Every structure is written in C-alpha cells, then in structure tokens.
Amino acid sequence: MKERYSFHFEMKTEDDTAEVMVYSGISGDKLWGDESTPEDFDKELKAAKKKGAEKLNLRINSPGGDVFAAVAMRSMVINAGFRDV
C-alpha cells in the first residue's frame, strides 16, 4: 500500500515565505497513518521558522476531524511568531 502524506512543506527562497498544506483529516492520534496531528504540524512550523521564514501560507483542505487537535494547531500558528499568515 502506498503511503500517503498528511503535510507538504515548501520553502520559497526568493521571498522568505513558507507554505504548509494540510490535506487530510485532523486527529489527535495516528489511527490510520495518514492523519494530520498537532505534533506533526508543530514540527513543520518549527522547520519553517528554522529555515528563516517570516511569512506563512497555510492551506487546509480537510474533511474534518478532532476539534481539539484543530484548536491546538490554531494556537501553534498564533504562537509561531510569523510576521504574516
């Protein structure tokens, strides 16, 4: 079975903009292996900041999921320190 990825991270080097895409269900736990979790999301945000991103383009196309995990992810975006989101 082909592994599906919950996140895609891309750093645009020309203008210090990171893009994080969430294209899966949002969950607090990995049940099926293709869910987006707050832990994975936090790793992506930290990787973007470490590479020098000041702006964040966040694209979400999710069928839904765990509201508590989504609220945690929202808090992570707010506290990540990006100049523009």
C-alpha positions in Angstrom: 0.0 0.0 0.0 1.3 3.4 -1.0 2.0 5.7 2.0 0.0 9.0 1.9 1.4 12.2 3.4 -0.6 14.5 5.6 1.6 17.5 5.1 3.5 19.1 2.4 6.1 21.8 3.3 7.7 24.1 0.8 10.0 27.0 1.4 10.1 29.7 -1.2 13.6 31.0 -1.1 13.0 34.2 -3.1 10.8 35.9 -0.5 11.1 34.2 2.9 7.7 32.6 2.6 6.9 29.1 3.8 3.9 27.1 2.7 2.3 24.4 4.8 -0.5 22.3 3.3 -2.8 20.1 5.3 -4.6 17.7 3.0 -6.1 15.1 5.3 -8.3 14.6 8.4 -7.2 16.2 11.6 -6.7 14.0 14.6 -5.0 13.9 18.0 -3.6 10.4 17.3 -2.4 8.5 14.3 -5.1 5.9 13.8 -4.8 5.1 10.1 -1.4 6.7 9.5 -2.5 9.5 7.2 -4.0 11.9 9.7 -2.6 15.4 10.4 -1.7 15.6 14.1 -0.7 18.7 16.1 2.7 17.1 16.7 3.4 16.8 13.0 2.1 20.2 12.4 4.3 21.7 15.1 7.4 20.1 13.5 6.6 21.7 10.1 6.1 25.1 11.7 9.4 24.9 13.6 11.2 23.7 10.4 9.8 26.7 8.5 11.0 29.1 11.2 14.4 27.4 11.4 14.8 28.0 7.7 14.2 31.7 8.2 10.5 32.0 7.1 8.8 35.2 8.2 5.6 34.7 6.3 3.4 31.6 6.3 0.9 30.5 3.6 -1.3 27.9 5.3 -3.5 25.8 3.0 -6.1 23.4 4.6 -8.3 21.0 2.7 -9.6 18.7 5.3 -12.7 16.6 5.6 -12.8 17.5 9.3 -11.7 15.6 12.4 -10.9 16.3 16.0 -11.8 19.8 17.1 -9.4 19.8 20.0 -6.5 18.9 17.7 -7.5 21.7 15.3 -7.7 24.2 18.1 -4.2 23.1 19.2 -2.9 23.6 15.6 -4.5 27.1 15.5 -2.7 28.0 18.7 0.6 26.8 17.3 0.1 29.1 14.3 -0.7 32.1 16.5 2.4 31.4 18.8 4.8 30.5 16.0 5.9 34.1 15.5 5.3 34.6 11.8 5.0 38.2 10.7 2.2 37.4 8.2 -0.1 34.4 8.0 
